[in-house]
Amino acid sequence: MPTGYSRSPKLLKGAFVKLSEVFLGPVPNIIVFQYNPETINCDLTLSIVSGKETGE
């Protein structure tokens, strides 16, 4: 049985998780979000840093 409106976008759920080291062990920092996969695009670009290391 469908729920919600018929024109509602399909939303997916995701989360970013970061484990921080502290005195007693790792503590998770979690950011939960939802997104519409039809409106997301990904552009990959190559970034090159030019320069020389000087060994003094």
mmCIF file of the N, C-alpha and C atoms, coordinates in Angstrom:
data_MODEL
# 
_entry.id   MODEL 
# 
loop_
_atom_site.group_PDB 
_atom_site.id 
_atom_site.type_symbol 
_atom_site.label_atom_id 
_atom_site.label_alt_id 
_atom_site.label_comp_id 
_atom_site.label_asym_id 
_atom_site.label_entity_id 
_atom_site.label_seq_id 
_atom_site.pdbx_PDB_ins_code 
_atom_site.Cartn_x 
_atom_site.Cartn_y 
_atom_site.Cartn_z 
_atom_site.occupancy 
_atom_site.B_iso_or_equiv 
_atom_site.pdbx_formal_charge 
_atom_site.auth_seq_id 
_atom_site.auth_comp_id 
_atom_site.auth_asym_id 
_atom_site.auth_atom_id 
_atom_site.pdbx_PDB_model_num 
ATOM 1   N N  . MET A 1 1  ? 0.844  -1.179 0.000   1.00 0.00 ? 1  MET A N  1 
ATOM 2   C CA . MET A 1 1  ? 0.000  0.000  0.000   1.00 0.00 ? 1  MET A CA 1 
ATOM 3   C C  . MET A 1 1  ? 0.888  1.240  0.000   1.00 0.00 ? 1  MET A C  1 
ATOM 4   N N  . PRO A 1 2  ? 0.809  2.087  -1.020  1.00 0.00 ? 2  PRO A N  1 
ATOM 5   C CA . PRO A 1 2  ? 1.636  3.292  -1.066  1.00 0.00 ? 2  PRO A CA 1 
ATOM 6   C C  . PRO A 1 2  ? 1.227  4.294  0.006   1.00 0.00 ? 2  PRO A C  1 
ATOM 7   N N  . THR A 1 3  ? 2.214  5.000  0.488   1.00 0.00 ? 3  THR A N  1 
ATOM 8   C CA . THR A 1 3  ? 1.946  6.028  1.481   1.00 0.00 ? 3  THR A CA 1 
ATOM 9   C C  . THR A 1 3  ? 2.394  7.365  0.945   1.00 0.00 ? 3  THR A C  1 
ATOM 10  N N  . GLY A 1 4  ? 1.849  8.446  1.458   1.00 0.00 ? 4  GLY A N  1 
ATOM 11  C CA . GLY A 1 4  ? 2.252  9.775  1.031   1.00 0.00 ? 4  GLY A CA 1 
ATOM 12  C C  . GLY A 1 4  ? 1.549  10.176 -0.243  1.00 0.00 ? 4  GLY A C  1 
ATOM 13  N N  . TYR A 1 5  ? 1.962  11.291 -0.789  1.00 0.00 ? 5  TYR A N  1 
ATOM 14  C CA . TYR A 1 5  ? 1.381  11.820 -2.011  1.00 0.00 ? 5  TYR A CA 1 
ATOM 15  C C  . TYR A 1 5  ? 2.019  11.152 -3.224  1.00 0.00 ? 5  TYR A C  1 
ATOM 16  N N  . SER A 1 6  ? 1.262  11.041 -4.296  1.00 0.00 ? 6  SER A N  1 
ATOM 17  C CA . SER A 1 6  ? 1.779  10.376 -5.492  1.00 0.00 ? 6  SER A CA 1 
ATOM 18  C C  . SER A 1 6  ? 2.877  11.192 -6.172  1.00 0.00 ? 6  SER A C  1 
ATOM 19  N N  . ARG A 1 7  ? 2.916  12.514 -5.942  1.00 0.00 ? 7  ARG A N  1 
ATOM 20  C CA . ARG A 1 7  ? 3.929  13.361 -6.572  1.00 0.00 ? 7  ARG A CA 1 
ATOM 21  C C  . ARG A 1 7  ? 5.134  13.590 -5.669  1.00 0.00 ? 7  ARG A C  1 
ATOM 22  N N  . SER A 1 8  ? 5.175  12.942 -4.523  1.00 0.00 ? 8  SER A N  1 
ATOM 23  C CA . SER A 1 8  ? 6.302  13.102 -3.606  1.00 0.00 ? 8  SER A CA 1 
ATOM 24  C C  . SER A 1 8  ? 7.551  12.455 -4.189  1.00 0.00 ? 8  SER A C  1 
ATOM 25  N N  . PRO A 1 9  ? 8.713  13.107 -4.045  1.00 0.00 ? 9  PRO A N  1 
ATOM 26  C CA . PRO A 1 9  ? 9.946  12.487 -4.546  1.00 0.00 ? 9  PRO A CA 1 
ATOM 27  C C  . PRO A 1 9  ? 10.351 11.306 -3.662  1.00 0.00 ? 9  PRO A C  1 
ATOM 28  N N  . LYS A 1 10 ? 11.035 10.353 -4.260  1.00 0.00 ? 10 LYS A N  1 
ATOM 29  C CA . LYS A 1 10 ? 11.539 9.219  -3.495  1.00 0.00 ? 10 LYS A CA 1 
ATOM 30  C C  . LYS A 1 10 ? 12.770 9.687  -2.719  1.00 0.00 ? 10 LYS A C  1 
ATOM 31  N N  . LEU A 1 11 ? 12.724 9.585  -1.408  1.00 0.00 ? 11 LEU A N  1 
ATOM 32  C CA . LEU A 1 11 ? 13.832 10.023 -0.572  1.00 0.00 ? 11 LEU A CA 1 
ATOM 33  C C  . LEU A 1 11 ? 14.567 8.817  -0.009  1.00 0.00 ? 11 LEU A C  1 
ATOM 34  N N  . LEU A 1 12 ? 15.877 8.898  -0.005  1.00 0.00 ? 12 LEU A N  1 
ATOM 35  C CA . LEU A 1 12 ? 16.710 7.869  0.601   1.00 0.00 ? 12 LEU A CA 1 
ATOM 36  C C  . LEU A 1 12 ? 17.352 8.443  1.854   1.00 0.00 ? 12 LEU A C  1 
ATOM 37  N N  . LYS A 1 13 ? 17.767 7.573  2.742   1.00 0.00 ? 13 LYS A N  1 
ATOM 38  C CA . LYS A 1 13 ? 18.393 8.008  3.985   1.00 0.00 ? 13 LYS A CA 1 
ATOM 39  C C  . LYS A 1 13 ? 19.873 7.656  3.972   1.00 0.00 ? 13 LYS A C  1 
ATOM 40  N N  . GLY A 1 14 ? 20.652 8.492  4.639   1.00 0.00 ? 14 GLY A N  1 
ATOM 41  C CA . GLY A 1 14 ? 22.085 8.248  4.739   1.00 0.00 ? 14 GLY A CA 1 
ATOM 42  C C  . GLY A 1 14 ? 22.614 8.834  6.032   1.00 0.00 ? 14 GLY A C  1 
ATOM 43  N N  . ALA A 1 15 ? 23.888 8.623  6.289   1.00 0.00 ? 15 ALA A N  1 
ATOM 44  C CA . ALA A 1 15 ? 24.509 9.158  7.498   1.00 0.00 ? 15 ALA A CA 1 
ATOM 45  C C  . ALA A 1 15 ? 26.006 9.296  7.295   1.00 0.00 ? 15 ALA A C  1 
ATOM 46  N N  . PHE A 1 16 ? 26.568 10.346 7.891   1.00 0.00 ? 16 PHE A N  1 
ATOM 47  C CA . PHE A 1 16 ? 28.011 10.508 7.998   1.00 0.00 ? 16 PHE A CA 1 
ATOM 48  C C  . PHE A 1 16 ? 28.382 10.100 9.421   1.00 0.00 ? 16 PHE A C  1 
ATOM 49  N N  . VAL A 1 17 ? 29.396 9.259  9.557   1.00 0.00 ? 17 VAL A N  1 
ATOM 50  C CA . VAL A 1 17 ? 29.818 8.788  10.875  1.00 0.00 ? 17 VAL A CA 1 
ATOM 51  C C  . VAL A 1 17 ? 31.307 9.055  11.033  1.00 0.00 ? 17 VAL A C  1 
ATOM 52  N N  . LYS A 1 18 ? 31.677 9.705  12.128  1.00 0.00 ? 18 LYS A N  1 
ATOM 53  C CA . LYS A 1 18 ? 33.080 9.961  12.448  1.00 0.00 ? 18 LYS A CA 1 
ATOM 54  C C  . LYS A 1 18 ? 33.340 9.420  13.846  1.00 0.00 ? 18 LYS A C  1 
ATOM 55  N N  . LEU A 1 19 ? 34.378 8.616  13.973  1.00 0.00 ? 19 LEU A N  1 
ATOM 56  C CA . LEU A 1 19 ? 34.751 8.095  15.284  1.00 0.00 ? 19 LEU A CA 1 
ATOM 57  C C  . LEU A 1 19 ? 35.918 8.911  15.827  1.00 0.00 ? 19 LEU A C  1 
ATOM 58  N N  . SER A 1 20 ? 35.719 9.513  16.981  1.00 0.00 ? 20 SER A N  1 
ATOM 59  C CA . SER A 1 20 ? 36.756 10.328 17.614  1.00 0.00 ? 20 SER A CA 1 
ATOM 60  C C  . SER A 1 20 ? 37.369 9.555  18.768  1.00 0.00 ? 20 SER A C  1 
ATOM 61  N N  . GLU A 1 21 ? 38.685 9.544  18.822  1.00 0.00 ? 21 GLU A N  1 
ATOM 62  C CA . GLU A 1 21 ? 39.371 8.876  19.927  1.00 0.00 ? 21 GLU A CA 1 
ATOM 63  C C  . GLU A 1 21 ? 39.333 9.772  21.160  1.00 0.00 ? 21 GLU A C  1 
ATOM 64  N N  . VAL A 1 22 ? 38.932 9.208  22.249  1.00 0.00 ? 22 VAL A N  1 
ATOM 65  C CA . VAL A 1 22 ? 38.946 9.897  23.537  1.00 0.00 ? 22 VAL A CA 1 
ATOM 66  C C  . VAL A 1 22 ? 39.556 8.957  24.569  1.00 0.00 ? 22 VAL A C  1 
ATOM 67  N N  . PHE A 1 23 ? 39.527 9.348  25.792  1.00 0.00 ? 23 PHE A N  1 
ATOM 68  C CA . PHE A 1 23 ? 40.195 8.605  26.861  1.00 0.00 ? 23 PHE A CA 1 
ATOM 69  C C  . PHE A 1 23 ? 39.724 7.153  26.982  1.00 0.00 ? 23 PHE A C  1 
ATOM 70  N N  . LEU A 1 24 ? 38.422 6.907  26.940  1.00 0.00 ? 24 LEU A N  1 
ATOM 71  C CA . LEU A 1 24 ? 37.901 5.564  27.183  1.00 0.00 ? 24 LEU A CA 1 
ATOM 72  C C  . LEU A 1 24 ? 37.602 4.766  25.911  1.00 0.00 ? 24 LEU A C  1 
ATOM 73  N N  . GLY A 1 25 ? 37.758 5.342  24.744  1.00 0.00 ? 25 GLY A N  1 
ATOM 74  C CA . GLY A 1 25 ? 37.483 4.635  23.501  1.00 0.00 ? 25 GLY A CA 1 
ATOM 75  C C  . GLY A 1 25 ? 36.836 5.549  22.485  1.00 0.00 ? 25 GLY A C  1 
ATOM 76  N N  . PRO A 1 26 ? 36.552 5.001  21.312  1.00 0.00 ? 26 PRO A N  1 
ATOM 77  C CA . PRO A 1 26 ? 35.985 5.842  20.252  1.00 0.00 ? 26 PRO A CA 1 
ATOM 78  C C  . PRO A 1 26 ? 34.559 6.290  20.574  1.00 0.00 ? 26 PRO A C  1 
ATOM 79  N N  . VAL A 1 27 ? 34.270 7.552  20.280  1.00 0.00 ? 27 VAL A N  1 
ATOM 80  C CA . VAL A 1 27 ? 32.936 8.115  20.467  1.00 0.00 ? 27 VAL A CA 1 
ATOM 81  C C  . VAL A 1 27 ? 32.403 8.495  19.088  1.00 0.00 ? 27 VAL A C  1 
ATOM 82  N N  . PRO A 1 28 ? 31.237 7.962  18.697  1.00 0.00 ? 28 PRO A N  1 
ATOM 83  C CA . PRO A 1 28 ? 30.725 8.285  17.358  1.00 0.00 ? 28 PRO A CA 1 
ATOM 84  C C  . PRO A 1 28 ? 30.075 9.663  17.305  1.00 0.00 ? 28 PRO A C  1 
ATOM 85  N N  . ASN A 1 29 ? 30.335 10.379 16.237  1.00 0.00 ? 29 ASN A N  1 
ATOM 86  C CA . ASN A 1 29 ? 29.653 11.623 15.919  1.00 0.00 ? 29 ASN A CA 1 
ATOM 87  C C  . ASN A 1 29 ? 28.867 11.332 14.648  1.00 0.00 ? 29 ASN A C  1 
ATOM 88  N N  . ILE A 1 30 ? 27.529 11.341 14.723  1.00 0.00 ? 30 ILE A N  1 
ATOM 89  C CA . ILE A 1 30 ? 26.688 10.879 13.626  1.00 0.00 ? 30 ILE A CA 1 
ATOM 90  C C  . ILE A 1 30 ? 25.797 12.015 13.133  1.00 0.00 ? 30 ILE A C  1 
ATOM 91  N N  . ILE A 1 31 ? 25.784 12.227 11.811  1.00 0.00 ? 31 ILE A N  1 
ATOM 92  C CA . ILE A 1 31 ? 24.887 13.182 11.180  1.00 0.00 ? 31 ILE A CA 1 
ATOM 93  C C  . ILE A 1 31 ? 23.983 12.391 10.234  1.00 0.00 ? 31 ILE A C  1 
ATOM 94  N N  . VAL A 1 32 ? 22.687 12.349 10.540  1.00 0.00 ? 32 VAL A N  1 
ATOM 95  C CA . VAL A 1 32 ? 21.719 11.606 9.739   1.00 0.00 ? 32 VAL A CA 1 
ATOM 96  C C  . VAL A 1 32 ? 21.032 12.586 8.787   1.00 0.00 ? 32 VAL A C  1 
ATOM 97  N N  . PHE A 1 33 ? 20.795 12.154 7.536   1.00 0.00 ? 33 PHE A N  1 
ATOM 98  C CA . PHE A 1 33 ? 20.155 13.017 6.557   1.00 0.00 ? 33 PHE A CA 1 
ATOM 99  C C  . PHE A 1 33 ? 19.327 12.186 5.601   1.00 0.00 ? 33 PHE A C  1 
ATOM 100 N N  . GLN A 1 34 ? 18.462 12.861 4.860   1.00 0.00 ? 34 GLN A N  1 
ATOM 101 C CA . GLN A 1 34 ? 17.746 12.213 3.762   1.00 0.00 ? 34 GLN A CA 1 
ATOM 102 C C  . GLN A 1 34 ? 17.936 13.055 2.513   1.00 0.00 ? 34 GLN A C  1 
ATOM 103 N N  . TYR A 1 35 ? 17.881 12.396 1.350   1.00 0.00 ? 35 TYR A N  1 
ATOM 104 C CA . TYR A 1 35 ? 18.137 13.093 0.102   1.00 0.00 ? 35 TYR A CA 1 
ATOM 105 C C  . TYR A 1 35 ? 17.311 12.489 -1.021  1.00 0.00 ? 35 TYR A C  1 
ATOM 106 N N  . ASN A 1 36 ? 17.143 13.274 -2.069  1.00 0.00 ? 36 ASN A N  1 
ATOM 107 C CA . ASN A 1 36 ? 16.441 12.832 -3.265  1.00 0.00 ? 36 ASN A CA 1 
ATOM 108 C C  . ASN A 1 36 ? 17.499 12.463 -4.303  1.00 0.00 ? 36 ASN A C  1 
ATOM 109 N N  . PRO A 1 37 ? 17.664 11.180 -4.637  1.00 0.00 ? 37 PRO A N  1 
ATOM 110 C CA . PRO A 1 37 ? 18.721 10.766 -5.565  1.00 0.00 ? 37 PRO A CA 1 
ATOM 111 C C  . PRO A 1 37 ? 18.521 11.296 -6.988  1.00 0.00 ? 37 PRO A C  1 
ATOM 112 N N  . GLU A 1 38 ? 17.309 11.720 -7.352  1.00 0.00 ? 38 GLU A N  1 
ATOM 113 C CA . GLU A 1 38 ? 17.058 12.243 -8.694  1.00 0.00 ? 38 GLU A CA 1 
ATOM 114 C C  . GLU A 1 38 ? 17.623 13.651 -8.870  1.00 0.00 ? 38 GLU A C  1 
ATOM 115 N N  . THR A 1 39 ? 17.882 14.356 -7.783  1.00 0.00 ? 39 THR A N  1 
ATOM 116 C CA . THR A 1 39 ? 18.379 15.732 -7.881  1.00 0.00 ? 39 THR A CA 1 
ATOM 117 C C  . THR A 1 39 ? 19.855 15.861 -7.552  1.00 0.00 ? 39 THR A C  1 
ATOM 118 N N  . ILE A 1 40 ? 20.535 14.766 -7.274  1.00 0.00 ? 40 ILE A N  1 
ATOM 119 C CA . ILE A 1 40 ? 21.957 14.820 -6.925  1.00 0.00 ? 40 ILE A CA 1 
ATOM 120 C C  . ILE A 1 40 ? 22.785 14.516 -8.164  1.00 0.00 ? 40 ILE A C  1 
ATOM 121 N N  . ASN A 1 41 ? 23.854 15.291 -8.344  1.00 0.00 ? 41 ASN A N  1 
ATOM 122 C CA . ASN A 1 41 ? 24.803 14.980 -9.398  1.00 0.00 ? 41 ASN A CA 1 
ATOM 123 C C  . ASN A 1 41 ? 26.202 15.033 -8.803  1.00 0.00 ? 41 ASN A C  1 
ATOM 124 N N  . CYS A 1 42 ? 27.114 14.359 -9.461  1.00 0.00 ? 42 CYS A N  1 
ATOM 125 C CA . CYS A 1 42 ? 28.475 14.274 -8.954  1.00 0.00 ? 42 CYS A CA 1 
ATOM 126 C C  . CYS A 1 42 ? 29.438 14.648 -10.066 1.00 0.00 ? 42 CYS A C  1 
ATOM 127 N N  . ASP A 1 43 ? 30.323 15.582 -9.785  1.00 0.00 ? 43 ASP A N  1 
ATOM 128 C CA . ASP A 1 43 ? 31.354 15.971 -10.729 1.00 0.00 ? 43 ASP A CA 1 
ATOM 129 C C  . ASP A 1 43 ? 32.712 15.658 -10.118 1.00 0.00 ? 43 ASP A C  1 
ATOM 130 N N  . LEU A 1 44 ? 33.486 14.859 -10.824 1.00 0.00 ? 44 LEU A N  1 
ATOM 131 C CA . LEU A 1 44 ? 34.816 14.517 -10.347 1.00 0.00 ? 44 LEU A CA 1 
ATOM 132 C C  . LEU A 1 44 ? 35.837 15.374 -11.091 1.00 0.00 ? 44 LEU A C  1 
ATOM 133 N N  . THR A 1 45 ? 36.709 16.025 -10.348 1.00 0.00 ? 45 THR A N  1 
ATOM 134 C CA . THR A 1 45 ? 37.767 16.821 -10.957 1.00 0.00 ? 45 THR A CA 1 
ATOM 135 C C  . THR A 1 45 ? 39.092 16.437 -10.336 1.00 0.00 ? 45 THR A C  1 
ATOM 136 N N  . LEU A 1 46 ? 40.109 16.492 -11.129 1.00 0.00 ? 46 LEU A N  1 
ATOM 137 C CA . LEU A 1 46 ? 41.446 16.173 -10.675 1.00 0.00 ? 46 LEU A CA 1 
ATOM 138 C C  . LEU A 1 46 ? 42.141 17.476 -10.289 1.00 0.00 ? 46 LEU A C  1 
ATOM 139 N N  . SER A 1 47 ? 42.667 17.505 -9.083  1.00 0.00 ? 47 SER A N  1 
ATOM 140 C CA . SER A 1 47 ? 43.357 18.692 -8.605  1.00 0.00 ? 47 SER A CA 1 
ATOM 141 C C  . SER A 1 47 ? 44.816 18.330 -8.357  1.00 0.00 ? 47 SER A C  1 
ATOM 142 N N  . ILE A 1 48 ? 45.716 18.997 -9.051  1.00 0.00 ? 48 ILE A N  1 
ATOM 143 C CA . ILE A 1 48 ? 47.153 18.732 -8.922  1.00 0.00 ? 48 ILE A CA 1 
ATOM 144 C C  . ILE A 1 48 ? 47.803 19.968 -8.336  1.00 0.00 ? 48 ILE A C  1 
ATOM 145 N N  . VAL A 1 49 ? 48.566 19.774 -7.275  1.00 0.00 ? 49 VAL A N  1 
ATOM 146 C CA . VAL A 1 49 ? 49.307 20.870 -6.663  1.00 0.00 ? 49 VAL A CA 1 
ATOM 147 C C  . VAL A 1 49 ? 50.732 20.766 -7.140  1.00 0.00 ? 49 VAL A C  1 
ATOM 148 N N  . SER A 1 50 ? 51.214 21.812 -7.805  1.00 0.00 ? 50 SER A N  1 
ATOM 149 C CA . SER A 1 50 ? 52.579 21.784 -8.297  1.00 0.00 ? 50 SER A CA 1 
ATOM 150 C C  . SER A 1 50 ? 53.468 22.586 -7.348  1.00 0.00 ? 50 SER A C  1 
ATOM 151 N N  . GLY A 1 51 ? 54.676 22.148 -7.241  1.00 0.00 ? 51 GLY A N  1 
ATOM 152 C CA . GLY A 1 51 ? 55.636 22.822 -6.374  1.00 0.00 ? 51 GLY A CA 1 
ATOM 153 C C  . GLY A 1 51 ? 56.744 21.872 -5.996  1.00 0.00 ? 51 GLY A C  1 
ATOM 154 N N  . LYS A 1 52 ? 57.797 22.398 -5.436  1.00 0.00 ? 52 LYS A N  1 
ATOM 155 C CA . LYS A 1 52 ? 58.926 21.567 -5.041  1.00 0.00 ? 52 LYS A CA 1 
ATOM 156 C C  . LYS A 1 52 ? 59.096 21.621 -3.537  1.00 0.00 ? 52 LYS A C  1 
ATOM 157 N N  . GLU A 1 53 ? 59.518 20.506 -3.005  1.00 0.00 ? 53 GLU A N  1 
ATOM 158 C CA . GLU A 1 53 ? 59.893 20.472 -1.588  1.00 0.00 ? 53 GLU A CA 1 
ATOM 159 C C  . GLU A 1 53 ? 61.363 20.835 -1.493  1.00 0.00 ? 53 GLU A C  1 
ATOM 160 N N  . THR A 1 54 ? 61.680 21.656 -0.549  1.00 0.00 ? 54 THR A N  1 
ATOM 161 C CA . THR A 1 54 ? 63.092 22.021 -0.367  1.00 0.00 ? 54 THR A CA 1 
ATOM 162 C C  . THR A 1 54 ? 63.625 21.298 0.860   1.00 0.00 ? 54 THR A C  1 
ATOM 163 N N  . GLY A 1 55 ? 64.672 20.586 0.669   1.00 0.00 ? 55 GLY A N  1 
ATOM 164 C CA . GLY A 1 55 ? 65.290 19.885 1.786   1.00 0.00 ? 55 GLY A CA 1 
ATOM 165 C C  . GLY A 1 55 ? 66.471 20.652 2.316   1.00 0.00 ? 55 GLY A C  1 
ATOM 166 N N  . GLU A 1 56 ? 66.259 21.418 3.337   1.00 0.00 ? 56 GLU A N  1 
ATOM 167 C CA . GLU A 1 56 ? 67.348 22.223 3.891   1.00 0.00 ? 56 GLU A CA 1 
ATOM 168 C C  . GLU A 1 56 ? 67.829 21.638 5.174   1.00 0.00 ? 56 GLU A C  1 
# 
